[in-house]
């Protein structure tokens, strides 16, 4: 089941989230609906569609011989023909994302509450529409993008206030500041006999109709269970042994896309893909296994364990895109292969000051959009919301001239 809900729209302006070589259709809303994004991706993939096998489930990926010279054996299920197929590949990209296996924290009383009130506890993956919660007393757990979006949608139909449970410092403008919301700390106990919960500050709320956990997902790659060393730690909290969040350190013919969190996914996947292509084509050598593992260890020392190792909030995400660009630039040119850009191949994105400026302001831009209500769908540019990079740049330059 997909985690995409009926009213889902992007939380990043399309001018920032686009691929470098394709704009969104003219007239697109500043924050497009998911149907617009889907069509955008279909059009972007049109050229390579003949090479893609849809309705195919990957069952297992393994390399029986640990030697890198051996191919990967990939076992898939053709869902149309209900037939299992095995084939061999020189290299594998895992681009399945990390929004499939929901994470719900282990809270005392939760299991009994769920048994007593089936369906009252859910996860944002299964959320579809606000009307399912009409006139209900709701707690939304989580303060990141999905928590903000779901609680805002519920505000039009659910009982007010909507309780927004926040464990960590908000990464976006928190809904708890809205008049229809009540910010509360984390839930420490479910109270089935009262159909209630106890929060960390001792506050108790009873007669709860629904609790929606917007608490993210486990990293889950069940088709890679034979890998040694494993990519996924037992808790599912993070993916392990990935150099630059991309290459499997034990064998760089296995790579991953869009593992990091709190990023702009399309440009980052594009930058990662450019690096992978240059390495696999032999135009750029990856570091040694020891050097790649040293990089991974350094990240753990900086960020700790768990999902924190994958979090790339601004400005780290911008710096990451540009670092991958610089790495890709060091690849050997191969004009004899017919590669564009004088043998460089398709260039990855590079984010200059303009995109950095927009990225830094995304939370405020989204807040301004949300304040516009339904009229936000009529917004087409950042300037419509009063965010003008060129005007800001002129102001800065004029200020510098005064000194």
N, C-alpha and C positions, 0 to 999 in steps of 0.2 A: 504493500500500500504506500502510495506517495504521501509525503507530509504537506503537499500543496493544498491549501484551503480555498474556498470559493472566492473570497474577497482579497486574496493575497496580492499585494503589489510590492515592487522593489523598495528597499530602504536606502538605495543608492541612486543618485540621478543617472539617467541613461547615458549622459555625456561622459560620465566617469566609468561606468561599468562595461561599456562596449569593447569589442575587439578593435585592435588598432586599424584594421583594414576594412571595417564595415560599420557604418553608422546605423542607428535605429531609424525606422521610417520617419520621413518628415511629418511633423504634426503629432508625434508620439507625446503622451503625457510625460512630464518630467520624471515621475515615478511610475513606470508602466505597470499595468496589470500582468499577471502571470501568463495570460493567453498571448499577449504581445511578445513577451520574452520567448515563449515557446516557438512562435512563428519566426522570430528573429534567428533562433538557433537552427530551425529547420532550413531556413534559407542559407544560413552560413555553411551548413553541412551538405548542401545540395550537390556540390561538385564531387564529394567522396561517397555519396550515398550508395553507389553500386558496390562499394567495397565493405559495406557494413551489413552484418547479419543481425537483424532485429528479432525480437521474441526469442531470445536465446539466453538461457540461464547458465552461468559458469558454475560448475560443480567442484572442480579441483584443478589446481595448478601446482605442478611439482617438477623438480629436476632430479631424476633418480640418481644420476652421477653428479657429485658436487663439482666436478670440473666445469669451468666456465665455457669450455668448448662444446659442451653438450647442449642440446636444445631443451626448451621447456615443454613438458607434456601438458596439454590443456584439454580438460574433459568438460564438455558442455551438453546441455539438454536442449534440443530443438523443440520448443514448446508447440510449434504448429504440427510437427510430425510425431511428437512424443518419442523422440529418438535420441539416444545418447551417442555423441560423436567425440572421438579422440583425434587430436592432431598435434603436430610439433611446431614450435616457433622459436626463432633465435632470440627474441626479446619480447617482453610483456610490459604494457603500461596498465596500471590499475587506476582507472578513472571513475570508480563507482561512488565516490564521495563518502561522507560519513554522517548521513542523515537517514539511517535505516533502523538502527537498533536503539530504541528510546532508553534514556537513563531516568529512572525514578529513584530518589534516595530512599534508603532503608530507615524508616521512621517508626518508632514504637507505636503499635496500635493500627498501623496502616493496613496490614493484611486482614485483621478482624473487621475494620471499618469497611473494607472492600467487600468482604463476605456479607456483611449486614446490609449494605446498600450498593448492590451491583450496579455498575455504570456511573456511580457518583465520582469515582476517581478516574482520571484519564490523563493523557499526554497530548501535547500540542500536535504530535504527528497525526493524531486521530481527530483533531478539531476540523470542522468543515464550515459551519455557518453560525452566526450569532443567535439566530432565532431558535436554535436548539436549547438555548439557555434563557428563554423569555421568562421574566418574573422569578428567576431563581437567585438564590443567595450564593455567590460564587467567590472562591479564592483562586487567584492566579499566582502560581509559584514561579518566580523567575523574573529578572529585570533586564534581560537582554532583548534582542530584536523581536523575537516571537512573543515574549511576555508583554512587551509594550503594545504590539500590534493587536494581539488577541484581547487584552483588557480594554483597549480603545474601542474595538468593535463591539464588545459586550456592553459597553456603557450605554448603548442606544436601546437595549432591550432588557438587560438583567436588573435585578434589584440593586439599588445604590445604598451605601457605597459598595464598590467592588473592592475586595481586600487584595492588595498586591503585596505578596510576601517577598521581601528582599533580603538575601543573605549577604551579598557582596555589594561593594560600591557600584552603583549603576554605570554601565558602559555607554548608555545613551540617555537622553533626557527622560527621567523616570515618570511613569504615569501617575505615581503616588502624589505628584504635585497638581494633578487635575482635580477639579471640585467633585467629580464623581468617584474618586478613588480614596481609599484609606490605606496608607502605607503601614505595613506590619513587619516585624522581624520573622525569622524562619520558624517553621512549624517544628516543635520538638516532640509532640505527642498527638496522636489521634484518639478521640474519646468516643468510641462506638455507642455507648449507652446514651450519650447526649447528642449524638450525631454532630459532634463538635471537635474542635482542635484546641490545643494549647500552644501559644507562641512563646518564643524565647524570653520575652519580658513578663511572662506569667499571665498575660491576657488570654481569656477563653472566649471563643465564639461558638455558639451552638446553632442547631438547625441549619447546618450547611447542606446545600443541595448539590454542589459540585465543587471539585478541586481539580484544576487543570495545571499539570506540571509542565512548565515551559523551561525545562532544566537540561536541555541538550540531549546528546546522543553518545553512545559508546562508539569507539573505533572498532569496527567488526569486519573481518575479512575471512569468513568461514572456509573459503576456497583455498586458503593459504595455510591450512593447519599443519602441513608437513614441513614447513620452513624451519630450519635450524641454523642460526638463532631465529626465534620467532619475531614477527613484526609487531604483533599486538600483545601487550602485557595482559595477565589474567584479569585485571580489573576492567580492561577496555578503556582505561582512562587516556591512553595515548598510544601512538604508533612508535615503535622502537627501531633503532638501527637504520635511520634514514638520513643520509647526508644532504644538507641543504633542504631537508624535508622532501626530498625527491628520490635519490638513488638508494637502493638497498645496499648497505655497506659490504655485505658478504658476497654480493654478485650484482654489479651495476647493470646487468641486462634485465633486471627487474626494477621498475620505477613506479612512482606514484604522483598523481596530480591533485592539487587543491586540498592537501592535508591540513594546512594551517587554518586557524580560526580568526574571526573578526577581520576579514580581509575583503578585498574587491575581487571576487573569484575569477572572472573571465580574463582580465589582464594578467593576473598571476599565473593562471593555467597556460596562457599564451607564452609568457616568459619562461616558464618551466619547460614547456614543450620545445621551445627553441634550443634550450640547453641540451635536452635529451637527444634531439635530432643531431646536433653537432657531435655529441659523444658517440652515439651509436653508428654514425656514418664514418667514424674514425678520424674526424677532423679536429677533435679535441679529446685529450686523454683525461680520464677522471683521476682524482687522487688515489693513492694506494688505500687498501682496506684499513690499514693502521691509521692513516691520516684522516680518513673519513670517520672512523670510530672516535678519534680524538676530538674531532669537531662536534660529534654528538655528545660526548662527555662534557665538553665545554658548555654546551647549551644547557645540560642538566645542572651544572654548577651555577650558571647564571640565573636560570628560571625555576629550578626545582623539578620535582617529579609531577606526574599527572598531566592534565591538559594544558597547564601553563607553558609547557615547552612548545606548544603549537600556537599560542596566542600571539598575534602580530597586530596589535592595535597601532594606530597612527602614532608616530611616523615610521614605525618599523616596517610596515607593509610597503610603503613607498621606497624606503631604502632597500628592501629586499628585491623589488622589481628592478631597480636600477643596478643592484649588484649582479643579478642574473644577466642583465643586459651587458655589463662590462665583461663578465665571464664569457658570454657568447661571442663577444667581439674578438676574443683571443683565438678563436678557431681558425684553422688553416683555410684559406680561400680555395675554392675548387671550381673555377670557371669552365673547366673541361667537362664538368658534369651538367652544364647548362643551368647552373644555379643563378638566380637573379641577383641584382646588386653586385655585379662584378665578381661573382663567385662566393659572396657572403651567404647567400640564401635569404629566406624570408627573415627580416629583422624583427627581433622582439620589441616590445614597447619600452619606451623610456619616459619617465614622468618628470617633466620640468616644473618650474615654479608655478605655472598656472594650475596644473593638476594637483600639485601638492597643496596649493591654496584651497582648492575646492574640497579635497579630501579632509583637510583639517576642520572644515566647517560643516561637514555632512550632518552631525547631530543637530546643529542649529537649523540647517536647511530643512531637515525632516520635521523638526518641531514647527517651523513656520508653515510647512505644507500641511501638517496635521491641523493647525489652527485655522486653516482655510476651509475645513469641512469638505463637503462634497465638491466645492468649487476647485479643490486641488487637482481634480482631473482635467481642468481647463488650463492648468499651468503647463507651459511648454519649455521655458528656459529658466535658468537661475535668476536672470534679471527680472523675471516676473515676480520673484519673491524678494527682490531688492539686494541680491548678491551679484555684484558686478566686479569681476576681476580686473578688467581694464581700468575702471574708475579707481579701484583700490591702488592699482599699480601707478597711475598718474599721481594720485595723492602722495604716495610714498616718494616718488621721484621728485615731486615739487618740494616736499619736505626736506629731502637731501640737499637740494639746491640752496636752501636757506643757511646751510652750515658750511 
